[in-house]
């Protein structure tokens, strides 16, 4: 049941992303580069979280779909830029050469810029075409913009770069990952809630839930970088250590880090009890994130 529903939501997102990126305009190479990374095999976790939060509160999935896709476009921009030589300098992403390895650094930078802007184009166009939902879309867009900026992804990435080859405290590391990783996961859930017309209390409960699974998601990534299978991960194992990155495994070790992932997820699922049986899919999705191998 869970797998089937997850697959159906992924398919919804996939079809809409293909529609959005079906652009036959000049310069062709920029759209080719954008499509290359968007369709490189992502799990669509963030848009699925957005849609699931909307459905949890009785919202219309079709109205939330453009919002969910805008998040995936912006997320993909961040991955392209993270992989650049000046940032994480990665050669592989999801088992395929990174964008700059295929198209060169200049086009990769511009492809990331293109996806970031396209994400906001999708949001603005959606608001203009649906004036009756203008306030809901604006609230969702505010969540996404805040999480994508200096208070979220960019701020976390800056701290991550500045802290390379530095021993960090738990709080310092937690700050980086709450911003670099968890912020957009929070925004995905809260944006979906806004699209359903959620109350402030409902949004804050779901924000707390998403913050917990966002941190658990990053700790799981740190674990997989140590004990994961390279073919399954689609990237080199041990890359964090090679780059001088301090991780949760550095501080707590693999076993304790695994316990933390379970504890954070259990705490997140407990919050979902507030929403009753409607929250079962999000609970199952939370457990899926613990068990994932990539």
C-alpha positions as CSV (number, residue, x, y, z in Angstrom):
1,X,0.0,0.0,0.0
2,X,2.7,2.5,1.0
3,X,5.0,1.6,-1.9
4,X,2.1,1.9,-4.4
5,X,1.0,5.3,-3.1
6,X,4.6,6.6,-3.0
7,X,5.1,5.4,-6.6
8,X,1.8,7.1,-7.6
9,X,2.9,10.5,-6.1
10,X,6.3,10.2,-7.6
11,X,4.7,9.6,-11.0
12,X,2.5,12.7,-10.6
13,X,5.5,14.8,-9.9
14,X,7.5,13.2,-12.7
15,X,4.8,13.9,-15.3
16,X,4.4,17.5,-14.2
17,X,8.2,18.1,-14.2
18,X,8.4,16.8,-17.8
19,X,5.6,19.2,-18.8
20,X,7.3,22.1,-17.1
21,X,10.7,21.3,-18.7
22,X,9.3,20.5,-22.2
23,X,10.9,23.7,-23.6
24,X,12.0,23.9,-27.2
25,X,13.7,27.3,-27.2
26,X,17.2,28.7,-27.6
27,X,19.7,28.2,-26.2
28,X,18.9,24.5,-26.3
29,X,22.0,23.5,-24.3
30,X,20.7,25.2,-21.1
31,X,17.4,23.3,-21.1
32,X,19.3,20.1,-21.9
33,X,21.6,20.7,-18.9
34,X,18.6,21.5,-16.7
35,X,16.7,18.4,-17.8
36,X,19.9,16.3,-17.3
37,X,20.0,16.9,-13.6
38,X,16.2,17.0,-12.9
39,X,15.8,13.6,-14.6
40,X,18.9,12.0,-13.2
41,X,17.0,9.6,-10.9
42,X,15.9,11.6,-7.8
43,X,13.5,10.0,-5.3
44,X,11.2,13.1,-5.4
45,X,11.1,13.0,-1.6
46,X,10.5,16.8,-1.1
47,X,7.6,17.1,-3.5
48,X,6.1,13.9,-2.2
49,X,6.3,15.3,1.3
50,X,4.6,18.5,0.1
51,X,1.8,16.6,-1.6
52,X,1.4,14.3,1.5
53,X,1.1,17.2,3.9
54,X,-1.5,18.8,1.7
55,X,-3.5,15.5,1.5
56,X,-3.2,14.9,5.2
57,X,-5.2,18.2,5.8
58,X,-7.8,17.5,3.1
59,X,-6.2,19.7,0.4
60,X,-6.4,19.4,-3.4
61,X,-3.3,17.6,-4.7
62,X,-3.7,19.1,-8.2
63,X,-3.4,22.6,-6.7
64,X,-0.4,21.6,-4.7
65,X,1.4,19.9,-7.6
66,X,3.0,23.0,-9.1
67,X,4.2,24.0,-5.6
68,X,5.7,20.5,-5.1
69,X,7.5,20.7,-8.5
70,X,8.9,24.1,-7.8
71,X,10.5,22.7,-4.7
72,X,12.1,19.9,-6.8
73,X,13.5,22.4,-9.3
74,X,15.0,24.5,-6.6
75,X,16.4,21.4,-4.8
76,X,18.0,20.3,-8.1
77,X,19.6,23.7,-8.5
78,X,21.2,23.3,-5.1
79,X,22.6,19.9,-6.0
80,X,24.2,21.2,-9.2
81,X,25.9,24.0,-7.4
82,X,26.9,21.8,-4.4
83,X,28.7,19.5,-6.8
84,X,30.8,22.3,-8.4
85,X,34.6,22.2,-8.0
86,X,34.5,25.4,-5.8
87,X,32.0,23.7,-3.5
88,X,32.0,19.9,-2.9
89,X,33.8,19.0,-6.1
90,X,31.9,15.8,-6.8
91,X,32.2,13.8,-10.0
92,X,29.1,11.6,-9.5
93,X,25.5,12.3,-8.5
94,X,23.1,9.4,-8.4
95,X,25.5,7.2,-10.3
96,X,25.9,9.6,-13.2
97,X,28.5,12.3,-14.0
98,X,27.7,15.5,-12.3
99,X,26.4,18.4,-14.4
100,X,29.7,20.3,-14.7
101,X,31.4,17.0,-15.8
102,X,29.0,16.8,-18.7
103,X,28.3,20.4,-19.7
104,X,31.3,22.3,-18.2
105,X,31.3,24.6,-15.1
106,X,29.9,27.7,-16.8
107,X,26.8,25.9,-18.2
108,X,26.4,24.0,-14.9
109,X,26.3,27.2,-12.9
110,X,23.7,28.7,-15.4
111,X,21.7,25.5,-15.3
112,X,21.4,25.8,-11.6
113,X,20.5,29.5,-11.9
114,X,17.9,28.5,-14.5
115,X,16.3,25.9,-12.3
116,X,16.2,28.3,-9.3
117,X,14.4,31.0,-11.4
118,X,12.1,28.5,-13.1
119,X,11.0,27.3,-9.6
120,X,9.8,30.8,-8.8
121,X,8.3,31.2,-12.3
122,X,6.2,28.1,-11.6
123,X,5.0,29.5,-8.3
124,X,4.2,33.0,-9.6
125,X,2.4,31.7,-12.6
126,X,0.4,29.3,-10.4
127,X,-0.7,32.2,-8.2
128,X,-1.6,34.4,-11.2
129,X,-3.7,31.6,-12.8
130,X,-5.4,30.8,-9.5
131,X,-6.3,34.1,-7.8
132,X,-8.7,32.3,-5.4
133,X,-5.6,30.5,-4.0
134,X,-3.3,33.5,-4.1
135,X,-2.8,33.7,-0.3
136,X,-2.1,30.0,0.1
137,X,0.4,30.0,-2.7
138,X,2.1,33.1,-1.4
139,X,2.5,31.5,2.1
140,X,3.9,28.3,0.4
141,X,6.3,30.4,-1.7
142,X,7.5,32.3,1.4
143,X,8.3,29.0,3.1
144,X,10.3,27.8,0.0
145,X,12.1,31.1,-0.5
146,X,13.2,31.4,3.1
147,X,14.4,27.8,3.2
148,X,16.4,28.3,-0.1
149,X,18.1,31.5,1.0
150,X,20.6,32.6,3.6
151,X,18.4,31.5,6.4
152,X,18.4,28.0,4.9
153,X,20.3,26.2,2.2
154,X,22.8,28.9,1.4
155,X,23.5,29.7,5.1
156,X,24.1,26.1,5.8
157,X,26.3,25.6,2.8
158,X,28.4,28.7,3.8
159,X,29.0,27.3,7.3
160,X,29.7,23.9,5.8
161,X,32.5,25.3,3.6
162,X,34.0,27.4,6.3
163,X,34.1,24.5,8.7
164,X,36.0,22.0,6.5
165,X,39.0,20.4,8.3
166,X,37.6,21.7,11.6
167,X,36.4,19.7,14.5
168,X,32.8,20.8,15.3
169,X,30.6,20.5,18.3
170,X,27.3,18.8,18.1
171,X,25.5,22.1,18.1
172,X,27.6,23.6,15.3
173,X,27.1,20.5,13.2
174,X,23.4,20.5,13.9
175,X,23.2,24.1,12.8
176,X,24.8,23.3,9.4
177,X,22.4,20.4,8.7
178,X,19.3,22.1,10.0
179,X,19.9,24.8,7.4
180,X,21.6,22.9,4.6
181,X,19.3,19.9,4.6
182,X,16.4,20.1,7.0
183,X,15.2,23.6,6.0
184,X,13.9,22.6,2.6
185,X,12.4,19.4,4.0
186,X,10.5,21.6,6.5
187,X,9.5,24.0,3.8
188,X,8.2,21.1,1.6
189,X,5.9,19.9,4.4
190,X,4.8,23.4,5.4
191,X,4.1,24.5,1.9
192,X,1.9,21.5,1.4
193,X,0.1,22.3,4.6
194,X,-0.5,25.9,3.5
195,X,-1.9,24.7,0.2
196,X,-4.5,22.9,2.2
197,X,-5.4,26.0,4.2
198,X,-3.8,24.8,7.4
199,X,-4.1,26.6,10.7
200,X,-1.1,28.1,12.4
201,X,-1.1,25.3,14.9
202,X,-1.2,22.6,12.2
203,X,1.7,24.3,10.3
204,X,3.8,24.5,13.4
205,X,3.2,20.8,14.4
206,X,4.2,19.7,10.9
207,X,7.2,22.1,10.9
208,X,8.4,20.3,14.1
209,X,7.8,16.9,12.6
210,X,9.7,17.8,9.4
211,X,12.6,19.4,11.3
212,X,13.1,16.1,13.1
213,X,12.9,13.9,10.0
214,X,15.2,16.4,8.1
215,X,17.9,16.0,10.8
216,X,17.4,12.2,10.8
217,X,17.7,12.3,7.0
218,X,21.1,14.0,7.2
219,X,22.5,11.7,9.9
220,X,21.4,8.8,7.8
221,X,23.4,10.3,4.9
222,X,26.4,10.6,7.1
223,X,26.1,6.9,8.0
224,X,25.7,5.8,4.4
225,X,28.9,7.8,3.5
226,X,30.7,5.4,5.9
227,X,29.0,2.1,5.5
228,X,27.0,2.4,2.3
229,X,27.4,0.5,-1.0
230,X,29.0,2.7,-3.7
231,X,26.9,1.2,-6.5
232,X,23.7,1.7,-4.6
233,X,24.6,5.2,-3.4
234,X,25.6,6.3,-6.8
235,X,28.7,8.1,-5.4
236,X,31.9,7.4,-3.7
237,X,31.8,6.2,-0.1
238,X,34.1,8.0,2.3
239,X,33.9,11.3,0.4
240,X,33.1,13.3,3.5
241,X,36.3,12.2,5.2
242,X,38.3,13.0,2.1
243,X,37.0,16.5,1.9
244,X,37.7,17.2,5.6
245,X,34.0,17.3,6.5
246,X,33.0,16.7,10.1
247,X,29.9,14.5,10.4
248,X,27.6,13.0,13.1
249,X,29.6,9.7,12.7
250,X,32.8,11.6,13.6
251,X,31.2,12.7,16.9
252,X,29.1,9.7,17.8
253,X,30.2,6.8,15.7
254,X,28.0,4.6,13.4
255,X,26.0,2.8,16.1
256,X,25.1,5.8,18.1
257,X,24.3,7.7,15.0
258,X,21.9,4.9,13.9
259,X,20.2,5.2,17.3
260,X,19.8,8.9,16.9
261,X,18.1,8.4,13.5
262,X,15.6,6.0,15.1
263,X,15.0,8.3,18.1
264,X,14.4,11.4,15.9
265,X,12.1,9.5,13.6
266,X,10.1,8.0,16.5
267,X,9.7,11.5,18.0
268,X,8.6,12.8,14.6
269,X,6.0,10.0,14.2
270,X,4.7,10.7,17.7
271,X,3.8,14.3,16.5
272,X,1.9,12.8,13.7
273,X,-0.4,10.9,16.1
274,X,-2.1,14.3,16.6
275,X,-3.6,13.9,13.1
276,X,-4.9,10.4,13.6
277,X,-5.2,7.7,10.9
278,X,-4.9,10.3,8.2
279,X,-1.1,10.5,9.0
280,X,-0.4,6.8,8.3
281,X,1.3,7.5,4.9
282,X,3.6,10.1,6.4
283,X,4.5,7.8,9.2
284,X,5.3,5.0,6.7
285,X,7.4,7.5,4.7
286,X,9.3,8.5,7.8
287,X,10.2,4.9,8.5
288,X,11.1,4.4,4.9
289,X,13.7,7.2,5.2
290,X,15.4,5.2,8.1
291,X,15.6,2.1,6.0
292,X,16.8,3.6,2.7
293,X,20.2,2.6,1.3
294,X,20.7,5.7,-0.9
